[in-house]
Amino acid sequence: MASKFLVSNRTGWLMAGPSILLIAGFIVLPFLFAILFSFTNQRLVSPNAAEFVGFANYRQLLDVTTLTVEPERDASGAVVIEDGAPKYPSVRSLTRNNPDRPDLNGMREWFSFGHGDSRTYVLARDVVFMKALVNTFIFVLVVAPVQGGLALGLALLINQRLRGINVFRTIYFMPVVVSIVVVSLLWRFIYDGQSGLLNNLLGALSFGAIPKVDWLGNPSTALGAIIAMSIWQAVGFHMVIWLSGLQTISPTLYEAGAIEGASKWQTFRYITWPGLRNTAVLVLIVITMQAFALFAQIDVMTGGGPLDSTQTIVFQAVERGYGKQDISGGSTISVVLFVIVLSISLIQRWLTREKS
Amino acid sequence: MAQISADNRGLRLATRYVVLGLIAVIFIFPLVFMLMSSLKPDQQLLEDTASLRAFLPVGDVSLDNYFAAFKRAPVGLFILNSVIVTGVTVALSLLACSAAAFAFVFVEWKGRNLMLSLILATLIVPFETIAIPLLLVASKLPWIGVEGVTWGWLNSYRVQIVPFIADGLTIFLFVQYFKDLPGELIEAARVEGASWGQIYRRIVMPLSGPVLATAAILKFLVMYNQYLWPLMVTQEEGYRPVMVGLQYFFQLNRAWGEIMAYLSLITLPVLAFYLYLQKAFIASIASTGVKG
């Protein structure tokens, strides 16, 4: 339709201009700034001009190393046993002012494991960020398959002809329109260790056999509790995307399957699932991107605690960039997050590409 | 024989409804609990969590918590702020994004393909990764007011509105929809001598009801439920929207009945809106997925 009646540079720029300017100013520019700031020591409010610091922020954030130590030995050369286990020199004595390893200065123990007589310490310059990184990955690795799978199950369940099925569809989607902040506060009460609904429910179902748990106050259950709530809140969203994918599959394929006498499983395996390939990629990418952005639940429910068990990447970015007004530190975390999200969506696209 | 198979069918149907119903309970019980708790005094609220009474409007039921919430914090102001920010952003977003999509689909101009690709590329940038540098940008932006130029956009409506007017997803939705409109119609109108503005106002927009609803609903959900950005840019009470106001409200008071009243107050209008327009809500989420 290349007609001279449709050519108008002036109109084009005039009508698209406002959006282009706004996106350039409030998405592209900050994005480029994030990269720029991550190489400087920019702060939100500072009397001094920002300086270029190279990769120092990244080193500060991501530096990890291992240190293997032998147990202490007494004069005769036997291993010193303390409390039934070999005694090792304290990590602090090795990382602080250690003339042999100046590179370890300021690093802290992240975790350690023993093998044979010796013990290996994994040291990180920023242990809290390492925990945030691991927690975020755990969150994504659990939420993506579980939420995606449950959403598909729900979509198949409500994709049947049944009187009143719309009522169920409406209810399953309901938590999606409720703000995650509202949901987080509400579940904070449900998870409460004393008068929480969940403890009372479990107690009643087991006739008091299940003891009360302070779900959000216990490092071993806090992240799991947040994962369960997050899945509950958002599963309806992905159910609807699956449902729209299901409805693009031609009914004639199902008729053909029925004539061939395909079982329910065969119908799903050979008709439904192949027809959902593009939807599957989309759902996975959207869930992954949303899961990496985990913030509001943490801020409202735990503040990263207890014992850093619910720290996340975005929570750390906000705590540094906003809380401590350390724009360069927050920006560095943002860039790391972007690189992770981008790599994962590229990997997902590649794994689920059309195989010809 | 026939009798048995009919019974079987009835049983299967009943099983299906039981499964669907149990799942529905899982999705709805926290919301029912929230509404019921908002009507009860604290003492009773805590006692009721031990039984099914938690989900029933029984005992000492009143609207006292709602009045108390309004007394404790400027809840009315928070709601007004949210309504202003959400309403203005949605309206401006529909205008700017539809105009841009119009230019991308119907008008031929130098640079349009490059600009469209750049805008669609921003879809892969999560907002969370630009929030921190955006905070610095916003804090340095000049504003020309009555007293002259002032620096810093923090604590204002504009800092919550302007950055969210244009976004890749909304433009993408409009572009997809406009592509399906008959291009000959536009060309014919041009030949007849209609101006671009007339075509946009009189031909394209009147045909765009469904995509306007879709874009409006998605933008509304994002804006009304926003938390991270307003948390960073509204340190003063005066411009705080409901979600950030809620967090402060929670910090200054642990009366659960009042909190439940606040939660219900900011959730009920959205739920009512959703129940009224649920087909449109579900269609708008679905349409983000169909062509992705």
Chai-1 contact restraints between the chains, C-beta under 6 A:
chainA,res_idxA,chainB,res_idxB,connection_type,confidence,min_distance_angstrom,max_distance_angstrom,comment,restraint_id
A,M1,B,G183,contact,1.0,0.0,6.0,A-B,restraint_1
A,S3,B,E187,contact,1.0,0.0,6.0,A-B,restraint_2
A,F5,B,R190,contact,1.0,0.0,6.0,A-B,restraint_3
A,F5,B,V191,contact,1.0,0.0,6.0,A-B,restraint_4
A,L6,B,E108,contact,1.0,0.0,6.0,A-B,restraint_5
A,V7,B,E108,contact,1.0,0.0,6.0,A-B,restraint_6
A,S8,B,V107,contact,1.0,0.0,6.0,A-B,restraint_7
A,N9,B,W109,contact,1.0,0.0,6.0,A-B,restraint_8
A,N9,B,K110,contact,1.0,0.0,6.0,A-B,restraint_9
A,T11,B,V107,contact,1.0,0.0,6.0,A-B,restraint_10
A,T11,B,W196,contact,1.0,0.0,6.0,A-B,restraint_11
A,G12,B,A103,contact,1.0,0.0,6.0,A-B,restraint_12
A,G12,B,V107,contact,1.0,0.0,6.0,A-B,restraint_13
A,G12,B,W109,contact,1.0,0.0,6.0,A-B,restraint_14
A,G12,B,R112,contact,1.0,0.0,6.0,A-B,restraint_15
A,M15,B,A99,contact,1.0,0.0,6.0,A-B,restraint_16
A,M15,B,F102,contact,1.0,0.0,6.0,A-B,restraint_17
A,M15,B,A103,contact,1.0,0.0,6.0,A-B,restraint_18
A,A16,B,A100,contact,1.0,0.0,6.0,A-B,restraint_19
A,A16,B,A103,contact,1.0,0.0,6.0,A-B,restraint_20
A,P18,B,A96,contact,1.0,0.0,6.0,A-B,restraint_21
A,S19,B,A96,contact,1.0,0.0,6.0,A-B,restraint_22
A,S19,B,A100,contact,1.0,0.0,6.0,A-B,restraint_23
A,S19,B,A166,contact,1.0,0.0,6.0,A-B,restraint_24
A,I20,B,M115,contact,1.0,0.0,6.0,A-B,restraint_25
A,L22,B,I165,contact,1.0,0.0,6.0,A-B,restraint_26
A,L22,B,A166,contact,1.0,0.0,6.0,A-B,restraint_27
A,I23,B,I119,contact,1.0,0.0,6.0,A-B,restraint_28
A,I23,B,A166,contact,1.0,0.0,6.0,A-B,restraint_29
A,F26,B,P163,contact,1.0,0.0,6.0,A-B,restraint_30
A,I27,B,T122,contact,1.0,0.0,6.0,A-B,restraint_31
A,P30,B,I130,contact,1.0,0.0,6.0,A-B,restraint_32
A,P30,B,P133,contact,1.0,0.0,6.0,A-B,restraint_33
A,P30,B,L134,contact,1.0,0.0,6.0,A-B,restraint_34
A,P30,B,V137,contact,1.0,0.0,6.0,A-B,restraint_35
A,F31,B,V125,contact,1.0,0.0,6.0,A-B,restraint_36
A,F31,B,I130,contact,1.0,0.0,6.0,A-B,restraint_37
A,F33,B,P133,contact,1.0,0.0,6.0,A-B,restraint_38
A,A34,B,P133,contact,1.0,0.0,6.0,A-B,restraint_39
A,F37,B,P133,contact,1.0,0.0,6.0,A-B,restraint_40
A,F168,B,L20,contact,1.0,0.0,6.0,A-B,restraint_41
A,F168,B,A24,contact,1.0,0.0,6.0,A-B,restraint_42
A,T170,B,Q278,contact,1.0,0.0,6.0,A-B,restraint_43
A,I171,B,A24,contact,1.0,0.0,6.0,A-B,restraint_44
A,I171,B,F27,contact,1.0,0.0,6.0,A-B,restraint_45
A,I171,B,I28,contact,1.0,0.0,6.0,A-B,restraint_46
A,Y172,B,F27,contact,1.0,0.0,6.0,A-B,restraint_47
A,V177,B,V270,contact,1.0,0.0,6.0,A-B,restraint_48
A,V177,B,Y274,contact,1.0,0.0,6.0,A-B,restraint_49
A,V178,B,T267,contact,1.0,0.0,6.0,A-B,restraint_50
A,S179,B,N225,contact,1.0,0.0,6.0,A-B,restraint_51
A,S179,B,M243,contact,1.0,0.0,6.0,A-B,restraint_52
A,V181,B,Y227,contact,1.0,0.0,6.0,A-B,restraint_53
A,V181,B,M243,contact,1.0,0.0,6.0,A-B,restraint_54
A,V181,B,L246,contact,1.0,0.0,6.0,A-B,restraint_55
A,V182,B,L263,contact,1.0,0.0,6.0,A-B,restraint_56
A,V182,B,T267,contact,1.0,0.0,6.0,A-B,restraint_57
A,L186,B,P30,contact,1.0,0.0,6.0,A-B,restraint_58
A,L186,B,M34,contact,1.0,0.0,6.0,A-B,restraint_59
A,S195,B,L46,contact,1.0,0.0,6.0,A-B,restraint_60
A,S195,B,T49,contact,1.0,0.0,6.0,A-B,restraint_61
A,L197,B,T49,contact,1.0,0.0,6.0,A-B,restraint_62
A,N200,B,T49,contact,1.0,0.0,6.0,A-B,restraint_63
A,N200,B,A50,contact,1.0,0.0,6.0,A-B,restraint_64
A,F237,B,I285,contact,1.0,0.0,6.0,A-B,restraint_65
A,V240,B,I282,contact,1.0,0.0,6.0,A-B,restraint_66
A,V240,B,I285,contact,1.0,0.0,6.0,A-B,restraint_67
A,V240,B,A286,contact,1.0,0.0,6.0,A-B,restraint_68
A,I241,B,G289,contact,1.0,0.0,6.0,A-B,restraint_69
A,S244,B,A286,contact,1.0,0.0,6.0,A-B,restraint_70
A,S244,B,G289,contact,1.0,0.0,6.0,A-B,restraint_71
A,S244,B,V290,contact,1.0,0.0,6.0,A-B,restraint_72
A,L282,B,G289,contact,1.0,0.0,6.0,A-B,restraint_73
A,L282,B,G292,contact,1.0,0.0,6.0,A-B,restraint_74
A,M289,B,P126,contact,1.0,0.0,6.0,A-B,restraint_75
A,A293,B,P126,contact,1.0,0.0,6.0,A-B,restraint_76
A,A293,B,E128,contact,1.0,0.0,6.0,A-B,restraint_77
A,F295,B,L228,contact,1.0,0.0,6.0,A-B,restraint_78
A,A296,B,Y227,contact,1.0,0.0,6.0,A-B,restraint_79
A,V314,B,E128,contact,1.0,0.0,6.0,A-B,restraint_80
A,A317,B,I132,contact,1.0,0.0,6.0,A-B,restraint_81
A,G321,B,I132,contact,1.0,0.0,6.0,A-B,restraint_82
A,Y322,B,M232,contact,1.0,0.0,6.0,A-B,restraint_83
A,I327,B,L136,contact,1.0,0.0,6.0,A-B,restraint_84
A,G330,B,I132,contact,1.0,0.0,6.0,A-B,restraint_85
A,S331,B,I132,contact,1.0,0.0,6.0,A-B,restraint_86
A,S331,B,P133,contact,1.0,0.0,6.0,A-B,restraint_87
A,S334,B,T129,contact,1.0,0.0,6.0,A-B,restraint_88
A,S334,B,I132,contact,1.0,0.0,6.0,A-B,restraint_89
A,L337,B,T129,contact,1.0,0.0,6.0,A-B,restraint_90
A,F338,B,T129,contact,1.0,0.0,6.0,A-B,restraint_91
A,V341,B,P126,contact,1.0,0.0,6.0,A-B,restraint_92
